Each structure stands twice: as C-alpha cells, then as structure tokens.
Amino acid sequence: MAWAATGVGMAPGELLASVVADIPDGYEVTARSQDWGSWLVAEMPNSDRTTWARRGRWLAIGEPNATPWPDPYDLAPLSAVIDRAERFGGYAATLFSGPLALIDLIDGSWHCALNGLLAEGPHLGDFRVSTLSARRRNPAAVADPIADPVPGFSYARLVAEVDSHLPALERRVGLGDPTAPGHTDLGGRDWALDIYPWGPRALISRPSNLAEVLADPALLDEARRRVVPELVWRAERRGKTLVAPYLERVVLDQIGFGRVRAAS
C-alpha cells in the first residue's frame, strides 16, 4: 500500500530528507509542492494494484471498500473515492470501510476513514510533518463513540457479530518488531500476536481480549491512535494489507450502547 507524508512550509526535497528513513526500501517516491508546503507519496513500483490516485484537489491513498464490512478482495476504485470527495469534501473518507486516507491539496488537511487505519500523525523529528507511520495517529473525531446506553447490550455479543463477518481464522502469524518491543501491548495482551492470514495478501487483526478493550474508553482510544495503526504499518512493511473490522462504523456506532451517559 502507498505511504504518504505532508510538510507544511516545506519544499519537496526538505520533506523527503525528513522522512526518507521511514519510507520502505525499494519504494518509488513522488513529491510535489503546493502553496501550503509539499506532499509525498511512496509505493512499490510495478505493483499489481495501485493504491494511490490524484485528481484535482484530492489525493487518495489506500484500499477502501464501499461496503460496511471490509473485504480486501472486493475493493472500491480510488476514482470512486475522489468522485465522492469532489461532491462531499473530506467527509467522503468516512463513507468507506477499510484503509483509506484523503489529502486535500488545497490546504494540506488529512481526512481518514472512521477506522483510522491510515490516519496521519506528527513526525517526531519535525512537527511540521504528518505521516502514515507516526507513533500516534489522529483518527477522525466523528468516530468517537457517543454514550447512549441500551438495556441488554453486551460487548461479548458485539464481538460475536464482528466474528460472524470474518473468514475462518486458522493459524496465527506474528507482526512482532524487535525495535519496538511492547509497543503493541494493550490491556495485558500483545495485539501483534493475534494476527491471522486472509488469503494471499491480507491479514486480519482479531485480539483475544477484544471485548474488554472495546468496553474501556481509554483502551479503545489507545487501540485507535497507537496500536492498530502500528500493526497496519508493520503489515505494510511485509507487503500485506491489514484489516480491523472491529473499528468500522457498524461497530463504533454500537460501542456507546454499553456506556453510561455522564450526568449533566
């Protein structure tokens, strides 16, 4: 999948120098200047699929689906994403599932799918730079679950609903990284251990403590901002697309059912 970065007030060469260590080996780089700064996209050359597209004011990156549940083998064309962006603006990114980010080339702003798999974050070396491999990301604010308790709601049943939309999960494959030990630990479990193959080029994240994390607002926030985007990045470095169905809108819309609304 393509990797992207933006730099406010930076020329393309300066942006490239800031992020070159983060770009996967062998990737082909495209960089352009804008009035606000510059943008950069990198992708494996001669890939069997194109994972970025630019038209007019919009740059789209990812492998999105036009359906509520992601399927890495039934993708929506990026041209359709840009069509929606031209009609609805950056909000269009929230209309898709799977990994997707939009960059508005008029002002350099980022817009990501509600799952936040390709959300941007600040580069630690230069906060003018936003990248898809930052240590912490900025998921769409509209993805924050709203407390609206429903009697009888159960996180265990919500996880069972997620599981009903997954293919058969057989052997686990690891996404460990010796340079970042513990970075994917969450709620007492290393989520890098609970990764399963989905066909030849995709992976599924299905943590064993998923229900407990969905029920805890602080842990869920860590999953969205830190752990799952890190797993997406690790999978990409191995030439794989990672999906996390438990962060899609059909799940996020239900999480608030298990939360008690704060007293006013």
N, C-alpha and C positions, 0 to 999 in steps of 0.2 A: 504494500500500500504506500501511497505517496506520503512524504513527510514535508511539513511546511513551517515557515517562520516569517515573522514580520519584524521590522525595525523602524521605530518612529524617529524621524530626523536623521536617518542613516542612509548612506549610499549603498548600492548592492554589494560592492566589494567589502565595505565595512561590516555589513550584515553577515556575509559569508565568512569573514575572518572570525566573527564572534561565535558562530555555530558549527564550524567545519568539523569539530571533534565529535559532534552529535549525529552527523549525517552517516548513515550506514555505508560501509565500504562498497564501492562499485556503483553507487547511485549516480545518476546523471542529474545535474543541477540546472535549473532555470531560475534566473533572478532578474527582476525589473524594478525600475524606480517609479515612484508616484509622487504627487505633490506633498504628501504627508511623510514620505520616507521610502521604504522599499519592501518587497516581498520576495520570498524564495520558496521554490518547490523542488524536491528531490525525489526521484523514482528510479527503480531498477530499469535499465534500458532493455528493449526487446522483450518486455513482459507480455504474457498472453492476455493481459487485461489492463486497460488504462484506468487509473484511479485518481486522476485529477483532470479538470477541464476549466477553461476560462472563456467567458463570453461577456463582452460589455463590462459592466462594473463588478461582475461576480466571478469569484474563483471558488470552485467546489472541489473538495477532497474527500475521498472515502469510497465505501461500498455499501450504499444505502438500500433499504427496501421500502416499497410503497405499502407494505402490509404492517399490521400492528406487531407481529412477532417476526424477528429477524430470520432470514434464510440466506446463508452466504452463497447459495447456488441459484437464487432467483432474484437477481438484483435489478433495481431501478436504474435506468441510464442517468448519468450525471447531467445530460442535457435536459432531462425532465426536472431535475432539482433546480437548475438555473431558470427554466421556464417558470417554476413556482416562485423563485426568488424575485424575478422580474415583476411578478404580479403582487406578491405579498411582502416583499422585503426580506430581511434576515430571519423573520419569524418562520419562513418556509423550512428552515432546517429542522424545526420541531415537528414537522408533519411527516417525518420519515423515521423508521427504526434502523438499527444497525449503525456502524461507524460512519459519521458524516460531520464535516465542518465546512462552513462558508466564510469567506473573507470578502468584505465589502471594500473594493479597491478605491472607492471614493474617499473613505475616511480611515481605512485600515482596521475597522472593527471586525471582531470574530463573532460568529453565530454557530452554535453546535446543536446537534440532536439532543433530545432530552436525556438520553442515556449518558451523555458526556464522555463517550469512549474516545473521541478525538477532540476534546476540549483543550484550549490553549492554556498556558500558564507562563509566569515570568521566568526568564532565564536568570539563573543565579549570578552569572557573571556580569550581566548588564540588564537592568530592569526596563530599558527601552525596547528590549527584545521579548517577543512572545513566541513560544514554540510548542510543538506537539509532543515534546519529551521532557517538559518541565517536571520538577519533583512534586509540585502540587498544581492542580488544574482548576479552572473556573467553570464549573458546569452551569447550564442555563438556569437562571434564577427562577424561571417559571416551572422548573422541575421539583421545587421544594414541596414535599407533601404537606397538605393542609389538614390539621386535626379536625375530624368530623366523625366521631365515634359511632359505630353501628353495632347494636347488640348481636352477640353471637359470632362476631368476626374472629377469625383465627389465623395467625401467621402461618401455622402449620398447613392449613388448607390453602393459603395463598401460595406457599411453596409447592404444594401438590399441583396447583394449577399451572405453575411455571413448568414443572416436570412433565406435565401432560403434553406440552408443546415441544419437547426435546426429542431428538432421536435417541436410540438406545445408547446408554453410556456404559462402555465396557472398561477397557484398561485406562488407567490414568497416565498422563505424560507430564513431566515436570517442566516448570518455567523458572527454575531457580537461577539466581545470579550471584556468584561469589563476591562480586564487587559491591553488592547492596544487600548483605545478609539482614534478615529481619524486616526489610522494607515492605514486605507484603504480608506481614503478620497482622491479623485483625481478630479481635475477640478471642484470643487464645489459639488461633489456628492460622497456619501459613497458607494463604489462598493460592500460592503458586503450586501447591501440591495437588489441588483439586481441579485439574485441567484435563479435559477429555478431547479426543480427536473427533472431528465431524468431517468425514470424507477426506480427500487428499490434501486440501489446502486450508482447512479451517479448524479452529479449536473452540471449545465451549468452556466457560467458567461456571462451575457448579459447586460452590463451597459447602462443606458438610455442616457448617454452623450458620447457614444462610438465614434461617428463620430468626435466630437470635439477633443477627446483625440488622435485619430489616426492622425489627421491633425496637431497636435502640437508635434514636435520632443522631447521637454523636458518632456511633459506629457506622451508620449508613452514610453520614457525611464524609467520614474517612474513606469509605469504600469508593464513593463517587469522586472525591477530589484527589486521592492519592493511590489507593491500592489497585483498583481496576484499570485506570489509565496506565499505570506502570506495567500491568500484565499485558495490556494491548501493545505497548511499546516493545516488551520482551518478545511477544509473539511475532511482531512485525520484523524484528531483527532475525528471526528464524524463517522468514518468508511465509508466515501464516497470518490469517485473519482471525481475531478473537471476538466472539460474541458473548454478551452477558444479558440474557433475556430478562433477568430479574431487575434490570434498570430501565426497562422500556416503559412507555406511558401506561400500558394496561396494568402494570404492577404499581408504578408510582401513584396512580390515581386511587389505588386501594389501600396503600400503606397508612394513610391518615385515618382510615376506618378503625384502626387499632389504637389510636392516640386520643387521650382525653383532652378536650379543649380547655385551655387555660381560663381561669375565672377572670372576668373583666373588672 
